[in-house]
Amino acid sequence: MFPIVECREIAKNVILQRIEAPRIARKRKAGQFLIVRRGELSERIPLTIVGSDPADGTVTIIFQAVGKSTAELESLKAGDSLLDVVGPLGLATHVENLGTIVGIGGGIGTAPLLPIATAFQQAGNRLVSIVGARTKDLIILEEEMRAISDQITVTTDDGSYAKKGFVTTALQELIDAGTKIDLCVAIGPVPMMRAVAEVTRPHKIKTVVSLNPIMVDATGMCGACRVTVGGKTKFVCVDGPEFDGHEVDFKELVMRNRAYLREEKEAMDRYLHKDGKCMGSAAPGAGTPGGAGKAVVTTGGVS
């Protein structure tokens, strides 16, 4: 069992949990994730390791409650325990001093961006951050990103906070201003990552995205998380989760992520009305974490 030592809401339907997992805390690197399971009959949920403290043996996850499995996870409090926490999984981010890094986080995608951006900043890079969400209530980790950034822009689609517009607009403004960008790292909803890749493509700016497909065993055996990158099949759990955004087949990724929408909705409806009693209303949307960013419903996806 893995005790939860901290659990709090940091934005609307967005939960931070700190979990005792000493071995993972000692070994994890930026970009890696873990699999959590609440109980014997629960789904395996892949979530990015947002942070760790080797001294007290804890790891931090952040997820958005958007479906049955994440709603069950949200119901846990400090003092409760998880049955399984497995990791660190996936390939760590390749970090080196390149020059200027632009880190873009969309919605809950800012959570997996934070450890990656921190690693690049600590390697001596100049970090320019763009943090965005649909509305003010979904902006997360702004202060944490501000603390490590040489320059930061915050956007909201509806203009309810900071700069009105999309993260891609802020990115285009940087490019138009003549900013030399050595690497762009974008994490968030699939449409956002695809749009960022299309903005950087004509300028030949290397762009890395972190993918969040349906995932089951997270060891490369089941093939559920397969994606096409550069015309070749890759498994996100062992080959990723980070890939060249200019080579990802985003159309296929969207199609595969929608494969179980009906089952996800039915599972959430049963959860909300179990025993004939309404448990409350579900958060809108399903699947992507971050708008979003990785924390998924009844079928998984790195968050």
C-alpha positions as a printed NumPy array, in Angstrom:
array([[  0.   ,   0.   ,   0.   ],
       [  1.109,   3.565,  -0.766],
       [ -0.14 ,   6.19 ,   1.724],
       [ -1.355,   9.571,   0.474],
       [  0.254,  12.238,   2.653],
       [ -1.262,  15.286,   0.977],
       [ -4.352,  15.841,  -1.146],
       [ -5.757,  19.201,  -2.206],
       [ -7.619,  20.892,  -5.033],
       [ -5.443,  23.412,  -6.874],
       [ -7.99 ,  24.417,  -9.526],
       [-11.508,  23.436, -10.538],
       [-11.582,  19.599, -10.552],
       [ -7.769,  19.525, -10.544],
       [ -6.209,  17.609,  -7.667],
       [ -2.663,  17.447,  -6.306],
       [ -1.683,  14.334,  -4.365],
       [  1.606,  13.577,  -2.662],
       [  2.207,   9.852,  -2.205],
       [  4.751,   7.818,  -0.26 ],
       [  6.82 ,   5.912,  -2.835],
       [ 10.474,   6.098,  -1.716],
       [ 12.085,   4.05 ,  -4.485],
       [ 10.304,   5.998,  -7.215],
       [ 11.166,   9.29 ,  -5.51 ],
       [ 14.856,   8.394,  -5.587],
       [ 14.972,   7.288,  -9.226],
       [ 12.477,   9.364, -11.193],
       [ 13.64 ,  11.862, -13.809],
       [ 11.889,  14.663, -15.657],
       [  9.391,  13.414, -18.224],
       [  8.703,  10.055, -16.608],
       [  5.359,   8.822, -15.333],
       [  3.838,   6.216, -13.067],
       [  0.807,   3.939, -12.986],
       [ -1.542,   4.15 , -10.009],
       [ -4.368,   1.842,  -9.016],
       [ -6.76 ,   2.65 ,  -6.21 ],
       [ -7.894,  -0.899,  -5.421],
       [ -8.047,  -4.485,  -6.638],
       [-10.868,  -3.809,  -9.13 ],
       [ -9.717,  -0.331, -10.162],
       [ -8.345,   0.777, -13.497],
       [ -4.656,   1.437, -14.002],
       [ -4.166,   5.186, -14.475],
       [ -0.966,   6.655, -15.992],
       [  0.038,  10.012, -14.513],
       [  3.123,  12.173, -14.92 ],
       [  5.432,  12.508, -11.927],
       [  5.245,  16.259, -11.339],
       [  7.795,  16.265,  -8.545],
       [  9.53 ,  14.163,  -5.913],
       [ 11.257,  14.528,  -2.574],
       [ 13.832,  11.774,  -2.055],
       [ 14.361,  12.958,   1.536],
       [ 10.813,  12.174,   2.647],
       [ 10.24 ,   9.524,  -0.019],
       [  7.257,  11.135,  -1.742],
       [  6.181,  11.736,  -5.326],
       [  3.652,  14.322,  -6.495],
       [  0.946,  13.809,  -9.106],
       [ -1.617,  16.236, -10.466],
       [ -4.722,  15.077, -12.303],
       [ -8.06 ,  16.347, -13.533],
       [-11.179,  14.483, -12.47 ],
       [-12.87 ,  13.906, -15.831],
       [-14.133,  10.329, -15.675],
       [-14.946,   7.446, -13.345],
       [-11.404,   6.389, -12.502],
       [-10.071,   9.879, -11.826],
       [-13.281,  10.712,  -9.908],
       [-12.586,   7.708,  -7.667],
       [ -9.016,   8.882,  -7.228],
       [-10.274,  12.365,  -6.378],
       [-12.406,  10.948,  -3.556],
       [ -9.309,   9.864,  -1.615],
       [ -7.937,  12.043,   1.158],
       [ -4.684,  12.367,   3.086],
       [ -4.359,   9.236,   5.19 ],
       [ -5.913,   6.969,   2.545],
       [ -3.749,   4.628,   0.489],
       [ -3.36 ,   3.44 ,  -3.089],
       [ -2.989,  -0.278,  -3.763],
       [ -0.419,   0.133,  -6.56 ],
       [  2.04 ,   2.816,  -7.593],
       [  4.427,   1.611, -10.32 ],
       [  7.289,   3.598, -11.809],
       [  9.215,   5.441, -12.911],
       [  8.025,   4.535, -16.417],
       [  8.766,   5.911, -19.868],
       [ 11.908,   7.554, -21.185],
       [ 13.26 ,  10.543, -19.313],
       [ 13.468,  13.882, -21.113],
       [ 16.761,  14.449, -22.912],
       [ 18.06 ,  17.605, -21.22 ],
       [ 21.066,  19.677, -22.284],
       [ 22.06 ,  23.309, -22.585],
       [ 20.679,  24.319, -25.972],
       [ 20.077,  28.039, -25.516],
       [ 16.485,  29.261, -25.438],
       [ 13.709,  26.819, -24.584],
       [ 10.037,  27.7  , -25.027],
       [  7.822,  25.623, -22.77 ],
       [  4.094,  25.624, -23.511],
       [  1.517,  24.172, -21.121],
       [ -2.17 ,  23.93 , -21.995],
       [ -4.595,  23.418, -19.101],
       [ -3.47 ,  20.519, -16.956],
       [ -0.62 ,  20.014, -19.415],
       [  1.252,  22.574, -17.325],
       [  1.678,  19.851, -14.679],
       [  3.89 ,  17.554, -16.801],
       [  5.587,  20.626, -18.277],
       [  6.799,  21.868, -14.875],
       [  9.44 ,  19.161, -14.161],
       [ 10.687,  19.262, -17.755],
       [ 10.937,  23.056, -17.787],
       [ 12.697,  22.952, -14.413],
       [ 15.273,  20.475, -15.719],
       [ 16.047,  22.632, -18.756],
       [ 16.319,  25.745, -16.6  ],
       [ 18.697,  24.001, -14.197],
       [ 20.821,  22.928, -17.177],
       [ 21.506,  26.594, -17.902],
       [ 18.963,  27.285, -20.644],
       [ 16.965,  30.483, -20.981],
       [ 13.374,  29.476, -20.321],
       [ 10.456,  31.245, -21.959],
       [  7.13 ,  29.879, -20.746],
       [  3.608,  30.131, -22.122],
       [  0.863,  28.874, -19.805],
       [ -2.718,  28.789, -21.043],
       [ -6.184,  27.437, -20.339],
       [ -9.757,  27.904, -21.462],
       [-10.592,  30.119, -18.481],
       [ -9.035,  31.541, -15.309],
       [-10.302,  28.696, -13.09 ],
       [ -8.225,  26.171, -15.071],
       [ -4.865,  27.956, -14.873],
       [ -2.527,  25.899, -12.686],
       [  1.031,  26.192, -11.361],
       [  1.413,  29.775, -12.572],
       [  3.611,  30.822,  -9.656],
       [  5.763,  27.712,  -9.918],
       [  6.328,  28.309, -13.644],
       [  6.934,  32.011, -13.067],
       [  9.627,  31.213, -10.476],
       [ 11.761,  29.253, -12.968],
       [ 11.071,  31.289, -16.127],
       [ 13.127,  34.105, -17.582],
       [  9.975,  35.239, -19.364],
       [  6.382,  34.058, -19.043],
       [  3.073,  34.728, -20.78 ],
       [ -0.255,  33.552, -19.375],
       [ -3.259,  33.26 , -21.687],
       [ -6.932,  32.386, -21.364],
       [ -9.15 ,  31.567, -24.32 ],
       [-12.042,  33.631, -22.937],
       [ -9.971,  36.546, -21.648],
       [-11.07 ,  35.993, -18.047],
       [ -7.464,  36.326, -16.882],
       [ -4.192,  37.706, -18.195],
       [ -3.803,  37.784, -21.986],
       [ -6.826,  36.829, -24.074],
       [ -6.105,  34.291, -26.789],
       [ -4.488,  30.951, -27.457],
       [ -1.002,  29.771, -26.536],
       [ -0.239,  29.521, -30.255],
       [ -0.894,  33.251, -30.639],
       [  1.636,  34.019, -27.909],
       [  4.106,  31.636, -29.572],
       [  3.652,  33.306, -32.954],
       [  4.266,  36.689, -31.35 ],
       [  7.584,  35.431, -29.966],
       [  8.601,  34.189, -33.408],
       [  7.498,  37.443, -35.092],
       [  9.544,  39.401, -32.548],
       [ 12.652,  37.571, -33.729],
       [ 13.155,  35.381, -30.664],
       [ 15.664,  32.649, -31.466],
       [ 14.059,  29.435, -30.223],
       [ 16.318,  26.404, -29.949],
       [ 13.618,  24.012, -28.721],
       [  9.876,  24.169, -28.131],
       [  8.265,  21.78 , -25.643],
       [  4.46 ,  21.661, -25.809],
       [  2.188,  19.633, -23.522],
       [ -1.59 ,  19.795, -23.374],
       [ -4.667,  18.774, -25.334],
       [ -3.95 ,  17.03 , -28.619],
       [ -5.408,  19.91 , -30.724],
       [ -3.159,  22.356, -28.903],
       [ -0.013,  20.298, -29.442],
       [ -0.882,  19.813, -33.096],
       [ -1.451,  23.571, -33.509],
       [  1.881,  24.393, -31.855],
       [  3.666,  21.984, -34.206],
       [  2.09 ,  23.698, -37.189],
       [  3.219,  27.133, -35.948],
       [  6.832,  25.994, -35.514],
       [  7.043,  23.814, -38.636],
       [  7.627,  26.584, -41.228],
       [ 10.381,  28.029, -39.034],
       [ 12.078,  24.648, -38.57 ],
       [ 11.954,  24.996, -34.788],
       [ 12.453,  21.606, -33.164],
       [  9.257,  20.805, -31.277],
       [  8.738,  18.082, -28.701],
       [  5.276,  16.986, -27.575],
       [  4.272,  14.594, -24.788],
       [  1.54 ,  12.221, -25.931],
       [ -1.358,  10.81 , -23.943],
       [ -2.975,   7.909, -25.79 ],
       [ -5.017,   5.1  , -24.27 ],
       [ -2.646,   3.019, -22.16 ],
       [ -3.09 ,  -0.301, -20.361],
       [ -0.02 ,  -2.231, -19.179],
       [  2.603,   0.54 , -19.731],
       [  5.315,  -2.055, -20.467],
       [  5.087,  -2.239, -24.273],
       [  3.265,  -5.581, -24.411],
       [ -0.399,  -4.704, -24.999],
       [  0.096,  -2.224, -27.847],
       [ -2.835,  -0.042, -26.739],
       [ -0.735,   3.114, -26.674],
       [  0.655,   2.746, -30.18 ],
       [  1.036,   5.899, -32.248],
       [  2.525,   6.642, -35.637],
       [  5.585,   8.874, -35.62 ],
       [  7.516,   9.51 , -38.803],
       [  5.552,   6.749, -40.497],
       [  6.626,   4.161, -37.916],
       [  4.669,   2.566, -35.085],
       [  5.82 ,   3.604, -31.631],
       [  4.589,   2.643, -28.172],
       [  4.233,   5.712, -25.977],
       [  4.864,   3.786, -22.752],
       [  8.348,   2.592, -23.715],
       [  9.346,   4.773, -26.684],
       [  7.955,   7.989, -25.223],
       [  5.995,   9.776, -23.959],
       [  7.905,  12.516, -25.82 ],
       [  8.142,  12.641, -29.602],
       [  8.958,  15.022, -32.445],
       [  5.754,  17.015, -32.876],
       [  6.404,  17.474, -36.594],
       [  6.331,  13.706, -37.171],
       [  3.339,  12.655, -35.032],
       [  0.201,  11.477, -36.845],
       [ -2.197,  13.57 , -34.745],
       [ -5.237,  12.573, -36.806],
       [ -4.7  ,   8.919, -35.899],
       [ -4.052,   9.835, -32.251],
       [ -7.358,  11.702, -32.002],
       [ -9.234,   8.793, -33.569],
       [ -7.699,   6.232, -31.211],
       [ -8.338,   8.412, -28.141],
       [-12.032,   8.528, -29.036],
       [-12.404,   4.761, -29.29 ],
       [-14.09 ,   4.292, -25.914],
       [-16.013,   7.535, -25.422],
       [-19.346,   5.703, -25.113],
       [-17.996,   3.258, -22.554],
       [-16.375,   6.094, -20.624],
       [-19.643,   8.008, -20.441],
       [-21.586,   4.927, -19.357],
       [-19.047,   4.161, -16.623],
       [-19.218,   7.72 , -15.326],
       [-23.028,   7.696, -15.379],
       [-23.069,   4.476, -13.333],
       [-20.578,   5.955, -10.868],
       [-22.544,   9.18 , -10.434],
       [-25.821,   7.319,  -9.908],
       [-24.685,   4.228,  -8.058],
       [-27.262,   2.822,  -5.648],
       [-29.828,   5.02 ,  -7.353],
       [-28.386,   8.148,  -5.745],
       [-26.826,  11.013,  -7.658],
       [-23.217,  11.535,  -6.55 ],
       [-22.89 ,  14.947,  -8.172],
       [-22.025,  16.238, -11.62 ],
       [-19.091,  15.174, -13.733],
       [-16.46 ,  17.5  , -15.01 ],
       [-16.988,  18.213, -18.703],
       [-14.85 ,  16.431, -21.253],
       [-13.065,  13.155, -21.285],
       [ -9.751,  11.732, -22.14 ],
       [ -7.075,  14.329, -22.352],
       [ -5.581,  15.893, -19.379],
       [ -5.133,  19.482, -19.803],
       [ -7.755,  20.635, -21.507],
       [ -5.997,  19.143, -21.236],
       [ -3.145,  17.465, -19.854],
       [ -2.96 ,  14.229, -18.993],
       [ -5.09 ,  12.481, -16.401],
       [ -7.467,  10.238, -18.   ],
       [-10.753,   8.537, -17.577],
       [-11.709,   4.924, -17.83 ],
       [ -9.137,   4.057, -20.438],
       [ -5.937,   5.768, -19.489],
       [ -3.392,   8.135, -20.941],
       [ -0.318,   9.706, -19.418],
       [ -1.173,  12.826, -17.572]])
